[in-house]
Amino acid sequence: MDLHLLAEGDRRNVADRYRYWTVDAIVEDLDGRRHPFHVAIENWEHDLNIGTVVRNANAFLAAGVHVVGRRRWNRRGAMVTDRYQHLFHHATVEDLVSWADAEGLPLVGIDNLPGAAPLE
């Protein structure tokens, strides 16, 4: 329990079970329940969807989120879930591929642009 939150009240947007818990305690609890998949997004032309991707990865208990490209991104869309999610940065797609190879994780690319092949 966070003594400051106990004294001042917990106004954070967290699930009730995490009221008055420290951020570290919440992350530790989530780590025990995370799924083994990771999510990656390319910060291409300062993508405003990164926060949404982080928020969804957190909701589905992804093991981590990887931002490829520029390190800076607009965190407002994450609605503070980036505090509870493991974030990784890779300067290039090749760096992400090297990391995934070293971890033994397959990469699956998904896109919805014209010309993308259906998954079915």
Secondary structure, 3 states (H helix, E strand, C coil): CCHHHHHHCCCCCCCHHHCCCCHHHHHHHHHCCCCCCEEEEEECCCCCCHHHHHHHHHHCCCCEEEEEECCCCCHHHHCCHHHCCCEEEECCHHHHHHHHHHHCCCCCCCCCCCCCCCCC
